[in-house]
């Protein structure tokens, strides 16, 4: 048994190395690749994805799994590893190698087309690529499970066991609560946040980003920060987790909170500690994308936008802000970065309206996958949904349906993870505060380590060993309960707005 397990792990690690090389090529494309190098980069990525797929579907893996699954004397960790490996092997073997390579090639071209389309406000330029990504996702879903609705299959890739119907039911309750809170806030006077729109240079924002990465506990020995059109985190190795941000000179909070958000993702990746026996294997992956998003959303919003956090860091932020915060009191700054106002951009939206942005995308991508919404009609459908859901008029596609990178990557089914991540984050936070009575005092004193240590112990180190439902039950003592998120929002924003 030991020999078979070691062989399976060795094959798995080879696949992981190839995946990390592919991730490095993708990271370089988004950060430093010369524009003229795009076509060959697409071929690089197609080749690497093909090689990784070949490693993942070797018949020997199936034979080793069959042998090991029949063993009775297995540790809990070994059983978890075999469960994860079996799921991924079954998935990989259903995907034709030609489809895997073509998706990698087309994704590279699609992402580059999206960058230019967004820059030039030209949806028609991107539309053919979006059609291709939808077509390839339909082929992928059909290959994985021809008997299930395609969108359910795609959702399951990011959150195991997810079904559109169940998510829609959760989102219906969330939408009702968010709209109710949003309306209560709209009835109250708004605070002034004009000082946040004063110019702060990219160089100054870069210094802020480096400062806040350290403040939340990002280990700079194991990662780095760069810039990209859309902030992201990518893992190039167990000790090489890279994040990106973007600098908007007339709204510096964009980079501050994007950096904290991506640092949350990265610290989760850094904390996926399954021990030396299973490092570099599928067991060292995240539990799910919603759990991943719970970490970034917690650091960005629950901690990063809290009054306690800014009590510790506002005084050090003012000198870095090139005069834009001179004369601005802490309380006004806190209210400014927590201003609730339905806006165009998801990544810059407040905690209350953010979920409505996600629900909108969930509904639109479901329609795209089902074919009830044509690609050519997406801009109009997007604009109508923004008007009806958030009461916002969309002036152009750059700030409308072209704002997110996900569909250009073919990541259909990903968006619900953001809203589910908020639910997980609020429940983790409630449990953390109960178990660490001094938590908020530590954060106010500039020490975020109690929060990070709790997350490492309760969430990160479990990696993929537990399903999301098992993880939240073990960490908090109960199954996922959306009421924690609603209670958190009501408490925080009723204090800010007085409703």
C-alpha positions in Angstrom: 0.0 0.0 0.0 2.8 2.4 0.9 4.4 1.9 -2.5 1.1 2.5 -4.3 0.4 5.7 -2.3 3.9 7.1 -2.9 3.5 6.4 -6.6 0.2 8.1 -6.8 1.5 11.1 -4.9 4.6 11.3 -7.2 2.3 11.4 -10.3 0.1 14.0 -8.7 3.1 16.2 -8.0 4.3 16.0 -11.6 0.8 17.3 -12.7 1.0 20.1 -10.1 4.4 21.3 -11.4 3.1 21.5 -14.9 0.0 23.4 -13.7 2.2 25.8 -11.8 4.3 26.4 -14.9 1.1 27.1 -16.9 0.1 29.5 -14.1 3.4 31.3 -14.4 2.9 31.8 -18.1 -0.6 33.1 -17.4 0.6 35.5 -14.7 3.3 36.8 -17.1 0.7 37.4 -19.8 -1.4 39.5 -17.4 1.5 41.5 -16.0 4.6 41.8 -18.4 4.0 40.1 -21.7 4.6 42.4 -24.7 1.5 42.7 -26.8 3.1 41.1 -29.9 3.9 38.0 -27.9 0.3 37.0 -27.4 -0.2 34.5 -30.2 2.8 32.4 -29.2 1.8 32.7 -25.5 -1.5 31.1 -26.4 0.4 28.2 -27.9 2.6 27.9 -24.8 -0.5 27.7 -22.5 -2.2 25.2 -24.8 0.8 23.0 -24.7 1.2 23.2 -20.9 -2.5 22.5 -20.3 -2.3 19.6 -22.6 0.8 18.1 -20.9 -0.8 18.6 -17.5 -4.0 16.9 -18.7 -2.0 14.0 -20.0 -0.4 13.6 -16.6 -3.8 13.8 -14.9 -5.5 11.0 -17.0 -2.7 8.4 -17.1 -4.4 5.0 -16.7 -1.9 4.2 -14.0 -3.6 6.7 -11.8 -6.9 4.9 -12.1 -5.2 1.6 -11.3 -3.5 3.0 -8.2 -6.8 4.6 -7.0 -8.7 1.3 -7.5 -6.0 -0.5 -5.5 -5.8 2.0 -2.7 -9.6 2.5 -2.4 -9.8 -1.2 -1.5 -7.5 -0.8 1.5 -9.0 -0.8 5.0 -6.0 0.5 7.0 -6.0 4.1 5.8 -5.6 7.3 7.8 -8.1 10.0 7.7 -5.8 12.1 5.6 -5.2 9.3 3.2 -8.9 8.8 2.8 -9.4 12.4 2.1 -6.7 12.4 -0.4 -8.2 9.5 -2.3 -11.6 11.1 -2.3 -10.2 14.3 -3.8 -8.0 12.4 -6.3 -10.9 10.2 -7.4 -13.2 13.2 -8.0 -10.5 15.0 -10.1 -9.4 11.9 -12.0 -13.0 11.1 -13.0 -13.4 14.7 -14.1 -10.2 14.8 -16.0 -10.7 11.5 -17.8 -14.0 12.7 -19.1 -12.5 15.7 -20.8 -10.9 15.2 -24.3 -7.3 16.3 -24.5 -8.2 18.3 -27.6 -10.8 20.3 -25.6 -8.5 21.0 -22.8 -5.8 22.4 -25.1 -8.3 24.4 -27.1 -9.8 25.9 -24.0 -6.3 27.0 -22.9 -5.5 28.5 -26.3 -8.8 30.3 -26.7 -8.8 31.6 -23.1 -5.4 33.2 -23.7 -6.8 34.9 -26.8 -10.1 35.8 -25.1 -8.5 37.5 -22.1 -6.3 39.6 -24.3 -9.3 40.6 -26.5 -11.2 41.5 -23.3 -8.4 43.8 -22.1 -8.5 45.7 -25.4 -12.3 45.7 -25.6 -12.5 47.1 -22.2 -9.9 49.7 -22.9 -11.6 50.8 -26.1 -15.2 50.3 -24.9 -15.8 47.9 -27.8 -18.0 45.0 -26.9 -18.4 43.9 -30.6 -14.7 43.2 -30.6 -15.0 40.9 -27.6 -18.3 39.2 -28.6 -16.9 36.5 -30.8 -14.5 35.4 -28.1 -17.3 35.3 -25.5 -19.3 33.1 -27.9 -16.4 30.8 -28.2 -15.9 30.6 -24.4 -19.6 29.8 -24.0 -19.4 27.1 -26.7 -16.4 25.5 -25.1 -18.0 25.6 -21.6 -21.0 23.8 -23.0 -18.8 21.1 -24.5 -17.0 20.8 -21.2 -20.2 20.5 -19.2 -21.6 17.9 -21.7 -18.4 15.9 -21.4 -18.4 15.9 -17.6 -22.1 15.0 -17.2 -24.3 14.8 -20.2 -27.4 14.0 -18.1 -27.2 17.2 -15.9 -28.1 20.8 -16.8 -24.9 22.4 -18.1 -25.0 25.3 -15.6 -25.3 22.9 -12.7 -22.2 21.1 -14.0 -20.2 24.3 -14.2 -21.3 25.5 -10.7 -20.1 22.2 -9.3 -16.6 22.9 -10.5 -16.3 25.8 -8.1 -18.6 24.7 -5.2 -19.0 21.0 -5.0 -22.6 19.9 -5.0 -24.0 23.3 -6.1 -27.2 23.4 -8.0 -28.7 26.5 -9.7 -32.0 26.0 -8.0 -30.5 25.9 -4.5 -28.3 28.9 -5.1 -31.2 30.8 -6.5 -33.3 30.1 -3.4 -30.4 31.4 -1.1 -30.0 34.5 -3.4 -33.7 35.3 -3.3 -33.5 35.7 0.5 -30.3 37.6 0.3 -31.6 39.9 -2.4 -34.7 40.7 -0.3 -32.5 41.5 2.8 -30.0 43.5 0.8 -32.6 45.6 -0.9 -34.3 46.2 2.5 -31.0 47.4 4.0 -30.2 49.5 1.0 -33.5 51.2 1.1 -33.1 52.0 4.8 -29.7 53.6 4.0 -31.1 55.6 1.1 -33.5 57.2 3.5 -30.7 58.6 5.6 -28.3 61.5 4.9 -25.1 60.5 3.1 -21.7 61.3 4.5 -19.2 63.2 2.4 -16.5 61.1 0.8 -15.1 63.6 -1.8 -11.7 63.5 -0.1 -11.4 59.9 -1.3 -11.5 61.1 -4.9 -8.5 63.5 -4.6 -5.5 62.5 -6.7 -3.0 60.1 -5.2 -0.2 58.9 -7.5 0.3 55.3 -8.4 3.7 55.5 -6.7 2.1 56.5 -3.4 -0.6 53.9 -3.8 2.1 51.3 -4.3 3.6 52.2 -0.9 0.2 51.9 0.6 -0.3 48.5 -0.9 3.0 47.2 0.5 2.2 48.6 3.9 -1.3 47.0 4.1 0.1 43.6 2.8 2.4 43.6 5.8 -0.4 44.9 8.1 -2.6 41.9 7.5 0.1 39.3 7.6 1.1 38.6 4.0 4.5 36.8 4.0 6.5 38.7 1.4 9.1 35.9 1.4 6.5 33.8 -0.3 4.8 36.2 -2.6 4.9 39.5 -4.5 2.7 42.3 -5.7 2.4 43.5 -9.3 -0.3 45.4 -11.4 -2.8 44.0 -13.9 -6.0 45.2 -15.6 -8.0 43.1 -13.1 -6.6 42.2 -9.7 -6.0 38.5 -9.1 -4.1 36.0 -7.1 -2.2 33.0 -8.6 -0.3 30.2 -7.1 3.0 29.3 -8.8 4.2 27.0 -6.0 3.7 26.3 -2.4 6.0 29.2 -1.5 5.3 31.4 -4.5 1.8 33.0 -4.4 1.5 36.2 -6.4 -1.1 39.0 -6.2 -1.9 42.0 -8.4 -3.7 45.2 -7.9 -4.5 48.3 -10.0 -4.0 51.9 -9.2 -6.9 54.4 -9.9 -5.3 57.8 -9.2 -8.6 59.5 -8.5 -9.8 56.8 -6.1 -7.0 55.3 -4.1 -9.2 53.0 -1.9 -9.6 50.9 -5.0 -6.0 49.7 -4.8 -6.0 49.6 -1.0 -8.9 47.3 -0.7 -8.0 45.3 -3.8 -4.6 44.6 -2.3 -6.1 43.5 1.0 -8.7 41.4 -0.8 -6.0 39.6 -2.9 -3.8 39.3 0.2 -6.6 37.4 1.8 -6.7 34.9 -1.1 -2.9 34.6 -0.9 -2.7 34.0 2.8 -5.3 31.2 2.4 -3.0 29.6 -0.2 0.0 30.1 2.1 -1.9 28.4 4.9 -2.9 25.2 3.0 -0.6 23.2 5.1 -1.3 19.4 4.6 2.2 18.4 5.8 5.2 17.1 3.8 3.6 13.8 2.8 0.9 15.5 0.7 2.4 18.9 -0.2 2.1 19.6 -3.9 -0.9 17.3 -4.3 -4.6 17.9 -4.9 -5.1 17.6 -1.2 -3.3 21.0 -0.8 -5.9 22.7 -2.9 -8.7 25.0 -1.5 -11.9 23.5 -0.2 -13.9 25.5 -2.8 -13.9 28.9 -4.5 -16.6 30.1 -2.0 -14.3 29.3 0.9 -11.5 31.0 -1.0 -13.7 34.1 -1.4 -14.7 34.0 2.3 -11.0 34.7 3.1 -10.6 37.6 0.7 -13.9 39.2 1.6 -13.3 38.8 5.4 -9.9 40.6 5.1 -11.2 43.3 2.7 -14.4 44.1 4.4 -15.1 42.6 7.8 -11.5 43.4 9.0 -10.2 45.9 6.4 -13.2 48.2 6.5 -13.7 48.0 10.3 -13.3 51.0 12.6 -10.9 48.9 14.7 -8.6 48.3 11.7 -8.4 52.0 10.9 -7.8 53.0 14.5 -4.5 51.2 14.1 -3.6 52.3 10.6 -5.2 55.6 9.7 -2.5 57.7 11.3 0.1 55.9 9.1 -2.0 56.2 6.0 -2.4 59.9 6.0 1.3 60.7 5.3 1.3 58.3 2.4 -1.8 59.9 0.8 0.0 62.9 -0.6 -2.1 65.4 1.2 -5.5 64.0 0.1 -6.4 63.1 3.7 -5.1 66.2 5.4 -7.8 67.5 7.8 -9.9 64.4 7.4 -10.8 62.9 10.8 -10.7 59.1 11.3 -14.5 58.9 11.8 -15.1 60.7 8.5 -12.7 58.4 6.7 -14.3 55.3 8.2 -17.7 56.5 7.1 -16.3 57.4 3.7 -14.8 54.0 2.9 -18.1 52.4 4.1 -20.4 54.7 2.1 -23.3 52.7 0.7 -24.3 53.8 -2.7 -25.4 51.7 -5.6 -22.6 52.0 -8.2 -21.5 50.7 -11.6 -18.4 48.6 -10.6 -18.7 45.4 -8.7 -15.1 45.4 -7.3 -15.6 48.9 -6.0 -19.1 48.5 -4.6 -20.0 48.6 -1.0 -20.8 45.5 1.2 -24.5 46.0 0.9 -24.9 46.4 -2.9 -22.0 44.0 -3.7 -24.3 40.9 -3.4 -26.8 42.4 -5.8 -24.0 42.8 -8.4 -23.2 39.1 -8.0 -26.8 38.0 -8.2 -27.2 40.0 -11.4 -24.2 38.2 -13.0 -25.5 34.8 -11.8 -28.8 35.4 -13.5 -27.1 36.6 -16.7 -24.5 33.9 -17.1 -27.2 31.3 -16.5 -29.2 32.7 -19.4 -26.1 32.8 -21.6 -25.3 29.2 -20.9 -28.9 28.1 -21.4 -29.1 30.1 -24.7 -32.0 32.2 -23.6 -29.8 35.2 -23.8 -27.8 35.8 -27.0 -24.3 37.2 -26.7 -25.2 40.2 -28.9 -28.0 41.1 -26.5 -25.8 41.0 -23.4 -25.0 44.7 -23.1 -28.7 45.6 -23.2 -29.7 42.9 -20.8 -26.9 44.0 -18.4 -28.0 47.6 -18.5 -31.6 46.6 -17.9 -30.7 44.4 -14.9 -28.5 47.2 -13.4 -31.4 49.6 -13.7 -33.9 47.2 -12.2 -31.7 45.7 -9.4 -29.6 48.7 -8.4 -31.3 51.7 -9.9 -28.1 52.6 -11.8 -27.9 53.7 -15.4 -24.9 52.2 -17.3 -23.2 54.8 -19.5 -21.0 52.4 -21.5 -20.0 48.8 -21.8 -16.5 49.4 -20.2 -18.3 50.1 -17.0 -21.0 47.6 -17.8 -20.7 44.0 -19.2 -17.0 44.4 -19.9 -15.9 45.2 -16.4 -15.2 41.7 -15.2 -12.5 39.3 -16.5 -14.3 36.1 -15.6 -16.3 35.4 -18.7 -13.2 36.0 -20.9 -11.5 33.3 -18.9 -14.4 30.9 -19.4 -15.2 30.9 -15.7 -18.9 30.4 -15.9 -20.2 29.3 -12.5 -17.6 31.3 -10.6 -19.6 34.4 -9.7 -21.9 32.8 -7.1 -18.8 32.0 -5.1 -18.4 35.7 -4.2 -21.8 36.0 -2.5 -21.5 32.6 -0.9 -18.1 33.7 0.3 -19.7 36.6 2.1 -21.9 34.2 4.0 -19.1 31.9 5.0 -17.0 34.9 6.0 -19.7 36.4 8.3 -20.2 33.0 10.0 -16.4 32.5 10.5 -16.2 36.0 11.9 -19.0 35.4 14.4 -17.3 32.2 15.6 -13.9 33.9 15.8 -15.2 36.7 17.9 -16.9 34.3 20.3 -13.8 32.2 20.7 -11.4 35.2 20.9 -13.1 37.9 23.2 -10.0 40.2 22.7 -10.1 40.0 18.9 -11.3 43.5 18.0 -9.0 45.0 20.6 -6.0 43.3 19.1 -7.0 44.6 15.6 -7.4 48.1 17.0 -3.9 47.8 18.4 -2.5 46.9 15.0 -2.2 43.2 15.6 -4.1 41.1 13.1 -2.3 37.9 14.0 -5.1 36.4 16.3 -7.5 36.5 13.3 -4.9 35.0 10.9 -3.9 32.3 13.4 -7.6 31.4 13.9 -8.2 31.2 10.2 -5.0 29.1 9.7 -6.1 26.7 12.4 -9.8 26.4 11.6 -9.9 27.0 7.8 -6.6 27.1 6.0 -4.9 23.9 7.2 -7.9 21.8 6.4 -7.2 22.5 2.7 -9.3 20.2 0.5 -9.7 17.5 3.1 -13.2 18.6 4.0 -16.1 19.6 1.9 -17.3 23.2 2.4 -20.3 22.1 4.4 -18.0 19.9 6.6 -15.5 22.7 7.0 -18.0 25.4 8.2 -19.6 22.8 10.6 -16.3 22.0 12.1 -15.0 25.6 12.3 -18.2 27.2 13.7 -20.3 24.4 15.1 -23.2 24.8 12.7 -24.1 24.5 9.1 -24.0 27.5 6.8 -26.4 30.1 8.1 -27.0 33.2 6.0 -28.5 35.1 9.0 -24.9 35.8 10.2 -24.2 38.0 7.2 -27.5 39.9 7.5 -27.0 40.5 11.2 -23.4 41.7 10.5 -24.6 44.2 7.9 -27.5 45.5 10.0 -25.3 46.0 13.1 -22.5 47.8 11.2 -24.6 50.0 8.9 -27.3 50.9 11.4 -24.5 52.3 13.5 -23.1 54.3 10.6 -26.4 55.6 9.2 -28.6 55.6 12.3 -31.5 53.6 11.1 
